[in-house]
Amino acid sequence: MNSHSQNNQPTNHQHFLGAPANEFPSNSVGQSQKGQQQNKDEQSRISQNQHPNNQEQPPNHLNQSHQQHGKHEGDHYNPLQMPCNWDIAKKHALSRRTTREKQKDPTKTLSGMHIPINRQVDTCPCCGFEVDREEIPFCSNPMALSFLGSGFTLFYNYLKYCILILFITLLTKQLYNLYTNYSGTYCSQTKREKIEGHVVELPFCSDSWFLKLSLANKLDNREAMEHVQILNFINIFLVMGVLLYFRKSQRQIDTDIDEELLTPADYTVCVKNIPTGLDLNYQWELQHMFETCAVAGAKIIVKKVVLVYDIEEIIDIEKELDVLIERKKELIKEHNYDYHHHSVEEIDKKIEEKEHEIHHLGQSYEKENKKFSGIAFISFDNEDMKNSVLNENPFTQFERMRSYWNKGKLPGITEKDLSWHNQKLFIEQAPEPNEVDWEFIHVKTEEKISKRVKAWVIYILVESSAFYLIYLIAHRVAKYGDEAREEEIQGKLDHDTMLKINILSYAISLSIVLFNKFAVAKIVHYIVDDEKISSKTKFQISFVYKYASALFLNAAIISFLVDIVILKNVEGAGGFLQNESQIFILNALLPPFIWCLDPWSLCKNIWRWYIIKKGEKALLTQQEANKLMEEPDYLSAKRYSDIMKTMWFTFLYGTAIPLGTLCSAFGILIYYYVDYYNILRRRTVKESISIQLSTEMIEMLEYIIVWSAFGEMIMTYAFFKEISLIDVTLMVIAIIYASLPMEDISEKLFPVVNNEQCKPYDEGCQGFDTDYDRENPITRNKAIEEWNKRQQVLLNSNNKIQKYYQQQDQYGYHNDDHYGRK
């Protein structure tokens, strides 16, 4: 199984290219993330599981069942209805909780055949999820989240290993480091200074517990410091071993979940660089090509071909529809909330026209292959066929670059290459259907390049500005501390002045942490969202790289530059050791406290109460009301960034401030339980995450080896103006380690076997929560209708079998055959 998000208000028309959402069948496996709709920042507004009453859709029994549960009087669910129905919105919120669908009672299955007796299931009319769900206990293992896919379970395993690494570091190095710091006497020693003709005795360090527990308090104990260097050397090798096994642990979890869940990606490849503008049946041509040419001498059966289209024109029309809906709200308010005023009805007609325009435009795309983007998802009869196609048709990034520069053509194509009109087809493992961002997947390479260059330029400018602003503030505070140190040497520093400096130092440390937590996250999200990334996993990876780097720069590097490089105030009042110790404590306590307090949920609850109190004057569409009743969205990238910054920061300055390792270990431990509670009780999960995100995060985490070696080196130089041989050796080892392909090494050392049974596509697809054609905004209308028809046939078949066994159990006969008693 393979597997971007901001809480904006949703648009009011995310539904027009598909069948009504109340035609979605109830999820038979669980509330998998593959069946969850994506919000505006994650996916196209037309690719969500929200659809209007499509008058061209023929009614069926399954639709009627959902409608009866979703609306009064069996009416079609209309996401644009105003005023909204709060009962439907509350039902939607219940169905979107991070909970499992209730397991079927095995005692209520038909004996022998194990066929469950049908029961009336209350479902949300807009997304088809069951309302009556089974809560996951807070004390459960994160594997309980496997129904969402592997990404969330992998994140909590990531936290566990980060905690393990920190506690290993504590035991092997930092407890000894802390003890020798505490037992040191350097800061309590005095030196004789001649001030204004008088000789006075002054302490080497400021009177602070932070300094007494830091490396500064044992500067006169070189033996203890050399022992710390040796322990650091040992600890680094232990951490390397843990990181290697950590990779194996993540692969094992992903494999276990993959064996448990069959998904569309198990059967599917993504084909790119297909020639466009050809007047032919692309689906038939691709099916024929892959069945006859993709793998020489092997039988390949293609079960489904889903084409990707350029939907920019439809998105533009949707924006016009947004404007009409906002205008409708204004008119309702102007006419004293008269929903039947003639001006309101006129604009309703315009809205309906836009709905039909979007719907018919989508139909024309599919029928005429208009706006085909050159990308297709091809599903095979079994996973072995898919793997054979991938293995027989490799490509390199260099080939993709050459193809791009030659406008799709690839000079020097060989007979072994699968090509079409001199364009080599680039075949890769497909992401899950809900992991695809259907709004951006069609974007041309040149536009993606320009967008990403622009995003990096904006990111560098914004981060440089923020960095410089924090630098100025930190520099000013450090100057105060430097002046205080001079006054302390001269014996002129009074208690009140020292108190003011300490308060100011705390305030600056707190402002840096809060600025990182709120402002930087928002800025980075807007920048990454403009990159037009084609999948949510890639979006999250880009977000973490930028956000974690910004957090680390603001929290760690600025202090290094100001206090050590410029002012050379390491152990003085308001200096490096004091400031970074405060940031360690704030960083350990503040994020878990903020997540526990959860201001996002608090604000949404207040806003929700205010809007509901307004009743019909709320002027929300049904879709907006549904969104309002949901809990805030869960974004894994922010969590990974928080943890990454903490780990980098801890290993960079851990030698100088061993107290920081202790704070970080317990801080992440608290973070683990708070975040697990939040995802179970106070968040709506709309992300689809693959193991690729976790793998990239481990790659980033491994930089702690480099930061540890670098931190050891700079602290030695800062205090003694020398660099030891052991520091240089450790730095070389760290750089070599960071350069090695650790994922490949881990796979060789700790192989993971996938025992998943290979099922045919026709059997496996019965358990799919979604599929590529049901997620594609152009094809979903027809695909969902066909899916519902197949489900209805299956329901009718089960009903006949049930009736047979019920008659036999109750009367001893079925139809006209007698078995004993009648």
Long-range contacts (C-beta under 8 A, 24 or more apart in sequence): 1-149, 1-150, 1-254, 1-257, 1-258, 1-261, 1-262, 1-263, 1-265, 1-266, 1-432, 2-263, 2-265, 2-266, 2-429, 2-430, 2-431, 2-432, 2-435, 2-690, 2-691, 3-33, 3-149, 3-150, 3-151, 3-265, 3-431, 3-432, 3-435, 3-537, 3-688, 3-689, 3-690, 3-691, 4-41, 4-42, 4-437, 4-525, 4-528, 4-529, 4-533, 4-536, 4-539, 4-540, 4-543, 4-637, 5-38, 5-39, 5-41, 5-42, 5-536, 5-633, 5-634, 5-635, 5-686, 5-687, 6-39, 6-40, 6-41, 6-525, 6-529, 6-633, 6-635, 7-39, 7-600, 7-604, 7-632, 7-633, 8-39, 8-40, 8-41, 9-624, 9-627, 10-39, 10-40, 10-45, 10-48, 10-50, 10-623, 10-624, 10-627, 11-40, 11-45, 11-318, 11-321, 11-322, 12-79, 12-80, 12-321, 12-322, 12-325, 12-621, 12-623, 12-624, 13-45, 13-46, 13-52, 13-79, 13-80, 13-318, 13-321, 13-322, 13-325, 13-354, 13-355, 13-358, 14-45, 14-46, 14-47, 14-48, 14-50, 14-79, 14-623, 15-46, 15-48, 15-50, 15-51, 15-52, 15-79, 15-623, 16-46, 16-51, 16-52, 16-318, 16-355, 16-358, 16-359, 16-362, 17-46, 17-314, 17-358, 17-359, 17-362, 17-777, 17-778, 17-780, 17-781, 18-49, 18-51, 18-54, 18-777, 18-780, 18-781, 18-784, 19-51, 19-54, 19-57, 19-780, 19-781, 19-784, 19-785, 19-788, 20-51, 20-52, 20-53, 20-54, 20-57, 20-63, 20-76, 20-77, 21-49, 21-50, 21-51, 21-77, 21-79, 21-125, 21-126, 21-127, 21-128, 22-63, 22-66, 22-67, 22-70, 22-76, 22-77, 22-125, 22-126, 22-128, 23-51, 23-57, 23-60, 23-62, 23-63, 23-66, 23-128, 23-784, 23-785, 23-788, 24-49, 24-66, 24-127, 24-128, 24-784, 25-62, 25-128, 25-787, 25-788, 25-791, 26-101, 26-121, 26-123, 26-128, 26-129, 26-130, 27-101, 27-128, 27-129, 27-130, 27-769, 28-767, 29-101, 29-147, 29-261, 29-767, 29-769, 30-100, 30-101, 30-147, 31-95, 31-98, 31-99, 31-100, 31-101, 31-129, 31-130, 31-133, 31-147, 31-148, 32-147, 32-148, 32-149, 32-261, 32-769, 33-148, 33-149, 33-151, 33-434, 33-685, 33-686, 33-687, 33-688, 33-689, 34-149, 34-263, 34-264, 34-432, 34-433, 34-434, 34-688, 34-768, 34-769, 34-770, 35-127, 35-128, 35-129, 35-434, 35-769, 35-770, 36-96, 36-127, 36-434, 36-685, 36-686, 36-688, 37-127, 37-686, 38-434, 38-437, 38-536, 38-686, 38-688, 39-627, 39-633, 39-686, 41-525, 41-529, 42-437, 42-536, 42-539, 42-686, 42-687, 43-437, 43-438, 43-439, 43-536, 44-311, 44-315, 44-437, 44-438, 44-439, 44-440, 44-777, 45-315, 45-318, 45-439, 46-311, 46-314, 46-315, 46-318, 46-358, 46-438, 46-439, 46-777, 47-438, 47-439, 47-775, 47-776, 47-777, 47-780, 49-126, 49-127, 49-128, 50-79, 50-126, 50-127, 50-623, 50-626, 51-79, 52-76, 52-78, 52-79, 52-80, 52-355, 53-77, 53-78, 54-359, 54-781, 56-359, 57-781, 57-785, 58-785, 60-788, 60-789, 60-792, 61-792, 61-795, 62-788, 62-791, 62-792, 62-795, 63-788, 65-120, 66-123, 66-125, 66-128, 67-125, 69-121, 69-122, 69-123, 69-125, 69-131, 70-123, 70-124, 70-125, 70-126, 71-125, 77-125, 77-126, 77-622, 78-622, 79-126, 79-621, 79-622, 79-623, 79-626, 80-325, 80-351, 80-621, 80-622, 80-623, 81-621, 81-622, 82-328, 82-329, 82-332, 82-339, 82-619, 82-620, 82-621, 82-622, 83-339, 83-615, 83-616, 83-618, 83-619, 83-620, 84-618, 84-620, 84-621, 84-622, 84-624, 84-625, 85-622, 85-625, 86-612, 86-625, 86-629, 88-124, 88-125, 88-126, 88-622, 88-625, 88-626, 89-622, 89-625, 89-626, 89-628, 89-629, 90-629, 91-122, 91-124, 91-125, 91-131, 92-124, 92-126, 92-127, 92-626, 92-629, 92-630, 93-626, 93-629, 93-630, 93-631, 94-124, 94-131, 94-133, 95-123, 95-124, 95-127, 95-129, 95-130, 95-131, 95-133, 96-124, 96-127, 96-129, 96-630, 96-631, 96-684, 97-133, 97-135, 97-631, 97-684, 98-136, 98-145, 98-148, 98-634, 98-679, 98-680, 98-681, 98-683, 98-684, 98-685, 99-133, 99-134, 99-135, 99-136, 99-680, 100-133, 100-134, 100-136, 100-144, 100-147, 101-129, 101-130, 101-133, 101-134, 102-130, 102-132, 102-133, 102-134, 103-134, 110-801, 110-802, 110-805, 110-806, 111-805, 111-809, 112-805, 113-801, 113-805, 115-798, 115-801, 115-802, 115-805, 117-802, 118-795, 118-798, 118-799, 118-802, 126-622, 126-623, 126-626, 135-680, 136-680, 138-676, 138-677, 138-680, 138-681, 142-676, 143-253, 143-256, 143-257, 145-679, 146-256, 146-257, 146-260, 146-261, 147-261, 148-685, 149-257, 149-261, 149-432, 149-688, 149-689, 149-690, 150-253, 150-254, 150-257, 150-258, 150-689, 150-690, 150-691, 151-537, 151-636, 151-687, 151-688, 151-689, 151-690, 151-691, 151-693, 151-694, 152-636, 152-679, 152-685, 152-689, 153-253, 153-257, 154-250, 154-253, 154-254, 154-689, 154-691, 154-693, 154-694, 155-636, 155-639, 155-640, 155-689, 155-694, 156-672, 156-676, 157-249, 157-250, 157-253, 158-250, 158-640, 158-643, 158-694, 158-697, 158-698, 159-643, 159-668, 159-671, 159-672, 159-675, 160-672, 161-242, 161-246, 161-249, 162-643, 162-647, 162-668, 162-701, 163-665, 163-668, 163-669, 163-672, 164-242, 165-239, 165-242, 165-243, 165-647, 165-704, 166-647, 166-650, 166-661, 166-664, 166-665, 166-668, 167-665, 168-235, 168-238, 168-239, 168-242, 169-235, 169-239, 169-651, 169-654, 169-661, 170-661, 170-662, 170-665, 172-231, 172-234, 172-235, 172-238, 173-228, 173-231, 173-232, 173-234, 173-235, 173-654, 173-658, 174-654, 174-658, 174-661, 174-662, 175-658, 176-227, 176-228, 176-231, 177-215, 177-228, 177-231, 177-655, 177-658, 178-213, 178-658, 178-659, 178-662, 180-218, 180-221, 180-224, 180-227, 180-228, 181-212, 181-213, 181-214, 181-215, 181-217, 181-218, 181-658, 182-212, 182-213, 182-217, 183-218, 184-212, 184-217, 184-218, 184-219, 184-220, 184-221, 184-224, 185-217, 185-220, 186-216, 186-217, 186-218, 186-219, 186-220, 186-221, 187-211, 187-212, 187-216, 187-217, 187-571, 189-220, 193-489, 195-489, 195-490, 195-491, 196-490, 200-491, 202-488, 202-489, 202-491, 204-571, 205-571, 205-572, 206-485, 206-488, 206-571, 206-572, 206-573, 206-575, 206-578, 208-573, 208-578, 210-577, 210-578, 210-581, 210-582, 210-657, 210-659, 211-571, 211-577, 211-578, 213-581, 213-657, 213-658, 213-659, 214-571, 214-577, 214-581, 214-656, 214-657, 214-658, 214-659, 215-577, 215-655, 215-656, 215-657, 215-658, 215-715, 215-719, 216-570, 216-571, 216-577, 216-656, 216-719, 219-719, 228-655, 229-712, 229-724, 229-726, 229-727, 230-726, 232-655, 232-708, 232-712, 232-730, 233-726, 233-729, 233-730, 235-708, 236-705, 236-708, 236-709, 236-730, 236-733, 236-734, 239-704, 239-705, 239-708, 240-705, 240-737, 243-698, 243-701, 243-702, 243-742, 244-742, 244-745, 244-746, 244-749, 244-750, 245-746, 245-750, 246-698, 247-695, 247-698, 247-742, 247-743, 247-746, 247-747, 247-750, 248-746, 248-749, 248-750, 248-752, 250-691, 250-694, 250-695, 250-698, 251-691, 251-746, 251-747, 251-750, 251-752, 252-752, 254-691, 254-694, 255-752, 255-753, 255-754, 258-754, 258-756, 259-754, 259-755, 259-756, 261-767, 262-759, 262-764, 262-767, 262-768, 263-432, 263-768, 264-379, 264-430, 264-432, 264-433, 264-765, 264-768, 264-770, 264-771, 264-772, 265-429, 265-430, 265-431, 265-432, 265-433, 266-383, 266-386, 266-756, 266-764, 267-303, 267-379, 267-380, 267-381, 267-382, 267-383, 267-386, 267-761, 267-764, 268-377, 268-378, 268-379, 268-380, 268-386, 268-430, 268-772, 269-377, 269-378, 269-380, 269-386, 269-389, 269-390, 269-427, 269-428, 269-429, 269-430, 270-375, 270-376, 270-377, 270-427, 270-428, 270-429, 270-430, 270-431, 271-375, 271-376, 271-377, 271-378, 271-425, 271-426, 271-427, 272-374, 272-375, 272-425, 272-426, 272-427, 272-428, 273-374, 273-400, 273-403, 273-408, 273-423, 273-424, 273-425, 273-426, 274-372, 274-374, 274-375, 274-376, 274-420, 274-423, 274-425, 275-374, 275-408, 275-420, 275-421, 275-423, 276-372, 276-373, 276-374, 278-421, 281-369, 282-307, 282-369, 282-372, 282-376, 283-307, 286-376, 286-378, 287-378, 289-418, 289-420, 290-378, 290-380, 290-389, 293-418, 294-388, 294-389, 294-392, 294-393, 294-418, 295-385, 295-388, 295-389, 295-392, 296-392, 298-385, 298-388, 300-380, 300-385, 300-388, 300-389, 301-380, 301-381, 301-385, 302-378, 302-379, 302-380, 302-381, 303-379, 303-380, 303-381, 303-761, 303-762, 304-377, 304-378, 304-379, 304-761, 304-771, 304-772, 304-773, 305-376, 305-377, 305-378, 305-379, 306-376, 306-377, 306-378, 306-379, 306-772, 306-773, 306-776, 306-779, 307-369, 307-372, 307-373, 307-375, 307-376, 307-776, 307-778, 307-779, 308-372, 308-373, 308-374, 308-375, 308-376, 308-377, 308-438, 308-441, 308-442, 308-776, 309-365, 309-366, 309-370, 309-371, 309-372, 309-373, 309-442, 309-776, 309-778, 310-371, 310-372, 310-373, 310-442, 311-365, 311-371, 311-438, 311-439, 311-442, 311-777, 311-778, 313-361, 313-371, 314-358, 314-361, 314-362, 314-777, 315-439, 317-354, 317-357, 317-358, 317-361, 318-358, 320-354, 321-351, 321-354, 321-355, 321-358, 324-350, 324-351, 324-354, 325-351, 325-621, 329-619, 332-619, 333-619, 337-616, 337-617, 359-781, 362-777, 362-778, 362-781, 363-781, 365-778, 366-778, 366-779, 366-782, 371-442, 373-441, 373-442, 374-408, 375-441, 375-442, 377-430, 377-772, 379-761, 379-772, 380-761, 381-760, 381-761, 381-762, 382-758, 382-759, 382-760, 382-761, 383-756, 383-758, 384-758, 389-427, 390-427, 390-428, 390-429, 393-417, 393-418, 393-425, 393-427, 395-424, 395-426, 395-427, 399-424, 399-426, 400-426, 404-445, 404-446, 430-772, 431-535, 431-537, 431-688, 431-690, 432-688, 432-690, 433-770, 433-771, 433-772, 433-774, 433-775, 434-688, 434-770, 434-775, 435-535, 435-536, 435-537, 435-688, 435-689, 435-690, 436-534, 436-535, 436-772, 436-775, 437-533, 437-534, 437-535, 437-536, 437-539, 438-775, 438-776, 438-777, 440-532, 440-533, 440-534, 441-534, 441-535, 443-532, 443-534, 447-532, 448-531, 448-532, 451-530, 451-531, 451-532, 452-531, 454-530, 455-527, 455-528, 455-530, 455-531, 458-527, 459-524, 459-527, 459-546, 462-523, 462-527, 463-549, 463-550, 463-553, 466-515, 466-519, 466-520, 466-523, 466-550, 466-554, 467-553, 467-554, 467-558, 470-512, 470-515, 470-554, 470-558, 471-558, 471-561, 471-562, 473-508, 473-511, 474-508, 474-512, 474-558, 474-559, 474-562, 474-563, 474-579, 475-562, 475-566, 475-567, 477-501, 477-504, 477-505, 477-508, 477-574, 478-562, 478-563, 478-566, 478-567, 478-569, 478-574, 478-575, 478-579, 479-567, 480-504, 480-574, 481-505, 481-569, 481-572, 481-573, 481-574, 481-575, 481-578, 482-567, 482-569, 482-572, 482-574, 484-572, 484-573, 484-574, 485-569, 485-572, 485-573, 485-574, 485-575, 488-573, 493-573, 498-573, 501-573, 501-574, 502-573, 502-574, 504-574, 505-574, 505-578, 505-579, 505-582, 506-582, 508-579, 509-579, 509-582, 509-583, 509-586, 510-586, 510-590, 512-554, 512-555, 512-558, 512-583, 513-555, 513-583, 513-586, 513-587, 513-590, 514-590, 515-554, 516-550, 516-551, 516-554, 516-555, 516-645, 517-590, 517-591, 517-594, 520-547, 520-550, 520-551, 520-554, 521-547, 521-638, 521-641, 524-550, 536-687, 536-688, 536-689, 537-688, 537-689, 537-690, 537-692, 537-693, 538-692, 539-637, 540-635, 540-636, 540-637, 540-640, 540-687, 540-689, 540-693, 541-637, 541-692, 541-693, 541-696, 543-637, 543-638, 543-641, 544-637, 544-640, 544-641, 544-644, 544-693, 544-696, 544-697, 544-700, 545-700, 547-637, 547-638, 547-641, 548-640, 548-641, 548-644, 548-645, 548-648, 548-700, 551-641, 551-642, 551-644, 551-645, 552-644, 552-645, 552-648, 552-649, 555-583, 555-587, 555-645, 555-649, 556-580, 556-648, 556-649, 556-652, 556-653, 559-583, 560-714, 564-714, 564-718, 570-718, 570-719, 576-718, 577-656, 577-657, 580-653, 580-656, 580-657, 580-660, 581-657, 581-659, 581-660, 583-649, 584-649, 584-650, 584-653, 584-657, 584-659, 584-660, 584-663, 584-664, 585-663, 587-645, 587-646, 587-649, 587-663, 587-664, 587-667, 588-646, 588-663, 588-664, 588-666, 588-667, 589-663, 589-667, 591-642, 591-667, 591-671, 592-667, 592-670, 592-671, 592-674, 595-671, 595-674, 595-675, 595-678, 596-674, 598-678, 598-682, 600-632, 601-631, 601-632, 601-682, 604-628, 604-631, 604-632, 630-684, 631-682, 631-683, 631-684, 632-682, 632-683, 632-684, 633-683, 633-684, 633-685, 633-686, 634-678, 634-679, 634-683, 634-684, 634-685, 634-686, 634-687, 635-687, 636-687, 636-689, 636-693, 639-675, 640-693, 640-697, 642-671, 643-668, 643-671, 644-697, 644-700, 644-701, 647-701, 647-704, 648-703, 648-704, 648-707, 650-704, 651-704, 651-705, 651-707, 651-708, 651-711, 652-707, 652-708, 652-710, 652-711, 653-711, 653-715, 654-708, 654-711, 655-708, 655-711, 655-712, 655-715, 656-711, 656-715, 695-743, 698-743, 699-742, 699-743, 702-737, 702-738, 702-742, 703-738, 705-733, 705-734, 705-737, 705-738, 706-731, 706-734, 706-735, 706-737, 706-738, 708-734, 709-733, 709-734, 710-734, 766-794
